[in-house]
Amino acid sequence: MISSSRIRHLGRGVPVALVALLVLPATANAHAMTGRYESPLPLAAYLGGAALAVALSFAIVILRAGPATAPVRGGGVRSGAGR
């Protein structure tokens, strides 16, 4: 059985939930675009900019990484275990 304090606690949350349901759709609807949007730039300009951004990010990573180092001969550091 549900205690009376639990029912009162739920009773306080119901008005808050109703207000939230009334307010939130208006907030989300404020960002809706109605009608057709005409971009000032052609699609090729956006695609070219995206390709350039990806190419530059790869170039920066490659240049900052530096050359790869050769592995150490002999298997690396030996521990004293197994002697």
C-alpha positions as CSV (number, residue, x, y, z in Angstrom):
1,M,0.0,0.0,0.0
2,I,1.2,3.5,-0.8
3,S,1.8,5.8,2.2
4,S,0.0,9.1,2.5
5,S,3.3,11.0,2.4
6,R,4.1,9.4,-0.9
7,I,0.7,10.4,-2.3
8,R,1.2,14.0,-1.1
9,H,4.7,14.1,-2.7
10,L,3.2,12.8,-6.0
11,G,0.4,15.4,-5.7
12,R,2.9,18.2,-5.6
13,G,4.7,17.0,-8.7
14,V,1.6,16.8,-10.9
15,P,1.1,20.6,-11.2
16,V,4.8,21.0,-11.9
17,A,4.6,18.4,-14.7
18,L,1.5,20.0,-16.2
19,V,3.2,23.5,-16.3
20,A,6.3,21.9,-17.9
21,L,4.2,20.3,-20.6
22,L,2.5,23.6,-21.3
23,V,5.7,25.6,-21.5
24,L,8.2,23.2,-23.2
25,P,6.4,22.8,-26.6
26,A,6.3,26.6,-27.0
27,T,10.0,26.7,-26.3
28,A,10.8,24.0,-28.8
29,N,8.4,25.5,-31.4
30,A,10.3,28.8,-31.2
31,H,13.1,27.2,-33.2
32,A,10.9,25.9,-36.0
33,M,11.5,27.2,-39.5
34,T,8.4,27.9,-41.5
35,G,8.6,28.2,-45.2
36,R,11.5,27.6,-47.6
37,Y,15.0,28.8,-46.7
38,E,17.2,30.0,-49.5
39,S,20.9,29.8,-48.7
40,P,23.0,32.7,-49.9
41,L,25.8,30.2,-50.9
42,P,25.6,27.3,-53.3
43,L,25.9,23.8,-52.0
44,A,29.3,23.4,-53.6
45,A,30.6,26.1,-51.3
46,Y,29.4,24.3,-48.2
47,L,30.8,20.9,-49.4
48,G,34.2,22.5,-50.3
49,G,34.4,24.1,-46.9
50,A,33.6,20.8,-45.2
51,A,36.3,19.0,-47.3
52,L,38.8,21.7,-46.5
53,A,38.1,21.5,-42.8
54,V,38.6,17.7,-42.8
55,A,41.8,17.9,-44.9
56,L,43.3,20.5,-42.6
57,S,42.4,18.5,-39.5
58,F,44.2,15.5,-40.9
59,A,47.2,17.6,-41.9
60,I,47.5,19.1,-38.4
61,V,47.4,15.6,-36.8
62,I,50.0,14.2,-39.2
63,L,52.3,17.2,-38.8
64,R,52.1,17.2,-35.0
65,A,52.5,13.4,-34.6
66,G,56.1,13.4,-36.0
67,P,57.9,10.5,-37.5
68,A,57.3,7.0,-36.1
69,T,60.1,5.5,-34.1
70,A,61.5,2.0,-34.8
71,P,60.9,-0.7,-32.1
72,V,63.7,-1.5,-29.8
73,R,65.6,-4.7,-30.7
74,G,65.7,-7.4,-28.1
75,G,62.1,-7.3,-27.0
76,G,62.2,-4.2,-24.8
77,V,62.7,-4.0,-21.1
78,R,63.4,-7.2,-19.2
79,S,62.0,-7.8,-15.8
80,G,63.6,-9.9,-13.1
81,A,60.8,-12.4,-13.1
82,G,61.5,-16.0,-14.1
83,R,65.2,-16.1,-13.2
